[in-house]
Amino acid sequence: MKTIELDRETLVAVYNNSNAIGRKTIKEQLGEKFSEILPITNRVKTLKDAMEELGEEHEAVKVYRSMEWNLRDTMPDIKAYLQLRIITAALNEGWEPQFIDGEYRWYTWYELHTKEEIDRMDEKEKKRLVLLDGRAYASSCCGLRFSTSRNASSYSFSSFGSHLVFKSQELAEYASKQFIKIYADFCFLPKEKESK
């Protein structure tokens, strides 16, 4: 058998374009070095990637598939929640919170800015913004930006469900930026439909 060497970028492309059997073969060939060579943040860039990473038999994927058609035009927050469960499970690579002493869990944190607040910012502050146009959500111009990730164990209130927490700050930050549109659908009520 001839050995073929691939750089990381090519290997990621091959993995992302492979079917389930091809992905499994690559995982087996790389063994323990798989996650080091192909980090999860390289493998999961879209909802489709997350679903392929988990497989169709994963409980979160099965629930989403069973409701996907019914949610296509309604309840974008529920649809987004189901999508975020898939994304979170894929990025956590099997890790689930145990709710034990000393365990850290991370979740996303956003700030909502009105147009007036953005107008008052200096150029340096504006450059820090990763804006998502909010007109579809609030019917006025505003922006949503990723602010930081938070450690869930240091607070006594519950603002985020355990299905949407991450095992590391880096994963929470990655998800916050990579999937901002899905988080926006989850966090905001849709604009009311205009009456005819």
C-alpha positions as CSV (number, residue, x, y, z in Angstrom):
1,M,0.0,0.0,0.0
2,K,1.3,3.4,-0.9
3,T,1.3,6.2,1.7
4,I,-0.2,9.6,0.7
5,E,0.7,12.6,2.8
6,L,-1.9,15.4,3.1
7,D,-1.6,18.8,4.7
8,R,-4.1,19.6,7.5
9,E,-6.2,21.9,5.2
10,T,-6.6,19.1,2.6
11,L,-7.3,16.5,5.2
12,V,-10.1,18.7,6.7
13,A,-11.6,19.2,3.2
14,V,-11.4,15.4,2.5
15,Y,-13.0,14.6,5.9
16,N,-15.8,17.3,5.4
17,N,-16.6,16.0,1.9
18,S,-16.7,12.3,2.9
19,N,-19.7,10.2,3.7
20,A,-20.1,8.5,7.1
21,I,-18.0,5.5,6.1
22,G,-15.2,7.7,4.8
23,R,-15.3,9.8,8.0
24,K,-15.2,6.6,10.1
25,T,-12.2,5.3,8.1
26,I,-10.3,8.6,8.6
27,K,-11.0,8.5,12.4
28,E,-9.8,4.9,12.6
29,Q,-6.6,5.7,10.6
30,L,-5.7,8.7,12.7
31,G,-6.6,7.0,16.0
32,E,-5.9,8.9,19.2
33,K,-4.4,11.8,17.2
34,F,-7.7,12.4,15.3
35,S,-8.9,15.3,17.4
36,E,-5.5,16.9,17.5
37,I,-5.0,16.7,13.8
38,L,-8.6,17.5,12.9
39,P,-10.0,19.7,15.8
40,I,-13.7,19.8,16.1
41,T,-13.8,23.5,15.2
42,N,-12.3,22.6,11.8
43,R,-14.9,19.8,11.3
44,V,-18.0,21.6,12.4
45,K,-18.6,24.9,10.5
46,T,-22.3,24.4,9.7
47,L,-25.4,22.7,11.1
48,K,-25.0,20.0,8.4
49,D,-21.4,19.3,9.6
50,A,-22.7,19.0,13.2
51,M,-25.4,16.5,12.1
52,E,-22.9,14.5,10.1
53,E,-20.5,14.5,13.0
54,L,-23.2,13.1,15.3
55,G,-24.9,10.8,12.8
56,E,-28.5,10.2,12.1
57,E,-29.0,7.9,15.1
58,H,-28.0,10.6,17.7
59,E,-31.0,11.5,19.8
60,A,-30.7,15.3,19.1
61,V,-30.6,14.7,15.4
62,K,-33.6,12.3,15.5
63,V,-35.7,14.8,17.4
64,Y,-34.8,17.6,15.0
65,R,-35.5,15.4,11.9
66,S,-38.9,14.4,13.3
67,M,-39.9,18.1,13.7
68,E,-38.0,19.8,11.0
69,W,-40.8,19.9,8.4
70,N,-43.4,21.2,10.9
71,L,-41.1,24.0,12.1
72,R,-40.0,25.2,8.6
73,D,-42.1,28.4,8.6
74,T,-43.1,28.7,12.3
75,M,-41.5,29.0,15.7
76,P,-37.9,29.9,14.6
77,D,-36.9,30.0,18.3
78,I,-37.8,26.3,18.8
79,K,-36.2,25.3,15.5
80,A,-33.0,27.2,16.5
81,Y,-33.0,25.5,19.9
82,L,-33.1,22.1,18.4
83,Q,-30.3,23.1,16.0
84,L,-28.2,24.5,18.8
85,R,-28.6,21.2,20.7
86,I,-27.1,19.4,17.7
87,I,-24.3,21.9,17.3
88,T,-23.5,21.9,21.1
89,A,-23.4,18.1,21.2
90,A,-21.1,17.9,18.2
91,L,-18.7,20.5,19.5
92,N,-18.5,18.9,22.9
93,E,-17.5,15.5,21.3
94,G,-19.4,13.4,23.8
95,W,-18.8,15.5,26.9
96,E,-22.0,16.2,28.9
97,P,-22.3,18.3,32.1
98,Q,-22.3,16.2,35.3
99,F,-23.3,18.9,37.8
100,I,-20.6,18.0,40.2
101,D,-18.4,20.2,42.5
102,G,-15.7,22.0,40.6
103,E,-17.1,21.3,37.1
104,Y,-16.9,24.3,34.8
105,R,-19.5,24.8,32.1
106,W,-19.5,27.6,29.6
107,Y,-22.3,29.3,27.6
108,T,-22.5,32.0,25.1
109,W,-23.2,35.6,26.1
110,Y,-24.4,38.4,23.8
111,E,-25.1,42.1,24.1
112,L,-27.9,43.8,22.1
113,H,-27.2,47.3,21.0
114,T,-29.7,49.8,19.6
115,K,-28.8,52.0,16.6
116,E,-28.5,55.0,18.9
117,E,-26.0,53.1,21.1
118,I,-23.9,52.1,18.1
119,D,-24.0,55.7,16.8
120,R,-22.6,57.0,20.1
121,M,-19.6,54.5,19.9
122,D,-16.2,55.6,18.8
123,E,-14.6,53.9,15.8
124,K,-12.5,51.6,18.0
125,E,-15.6,50.3,19.8
126,K,-17.5,49.8,16.5
127,K,-14.6,47.7,15.2
128,R,-15.1,45.3,18.1
129,L,-18.7,44.6,17.2
130,V,-19.6,41.5,15.3
131,L,-23.0,42.8,14.2
132,L,-26.0,40.8,13.1
133,D,-28.6,43.1,11.7
134,G,-31.6,43.0,14.1
135,R,-34.3,44.5,11.9
136,A,-36.0,41.2,11.3
137,Y,-36.2,40.6,15.0
138,A,-37.1,44.0,16.5
139,S,-38.4,46.0,13.5
140,S,-35.8,48.7,14.3
141,C,-32.2,48.9,13.4
142,C,-30.0,47.3,16.1
143,G,-27.1,45.0,16.4
144,L,-26.2,41.8,18.2
145,R,-22.7,41.0,19.1
146,F,-20.9,38.2,20.9
147,S,-19.6,39.6,24.1
148,T,-17.9,36.9,26.0
149,S,-18.4,33.4,27.3
150,R,-19.5,32.8,30.9
151,N,-18.7,30.1,33.3
152,A,-22.0,28.7,34.4
153,S,-20.9,27.2,37.7
154,S,-20.2,30.7,39.2
155,Y,-23.8,31.8,39.1
156,S,-26.7,30.5,41.1
157,F,-29.4,31.4,38.6
158,S,-30.3,29.4,35.5
159,S,-30.4,31.4,32.3
160,F,-29.3,28.7,29.9
161,G,-30.3,25.0,29.7
162,S,-27.7,22.3,30.2
163,H,-28.1,21.1,26.6
164,L,-26.5,24.3,25.4
165,V,-23.3,24.5,27.6
166,F,-19.8,23.8,26.5
167,K,-16.9,22.0,28.1
168,S,-14.5,24.9,27.4
169,Q,-14.5,28.7,27.0
170,E,-12.9,28.3,23.5
171,L,-15.8,26.2,22.3
172,A,-18.4,28.6,23.7
173,E,-16.7,31.5,21.9
174,Y,-16.3,29.6,18.7
175,A,-20.0,28.6,18.7
176,S,-21.1,32.2,19.5
177,K,-19.4,33.6,16.5
178,Q,-19.8,30.7,14.0
179,F,-23.5,30.2,14.6
180,I,-24.6,33.7,15.6
181,K,-27.6,33.7,13.2
182,I,-29.0,30.6,14.8
183,Y,-28.4,32.0,18.3
184,A,-30.3,35.2,17.2
185,D,-33.2,33.1,16.1
186,F,-33.2,31.3,19.4
187,C,-32.9,34.5,21.5
188,F,-35.4,36.8,19.8
189,L,-39.0,36.7,19.0
190,P,-39.8,37.1,15.3
191,K,-41.1,40.3,13.9
192,E,-44.9,40.3,13.9
193,K,-46.4,39.6,10.5
194,E,-48.0,42.7,8.9
195,S,-51.8,42.5,8.6
196,K,-53.2,42.7,5.1
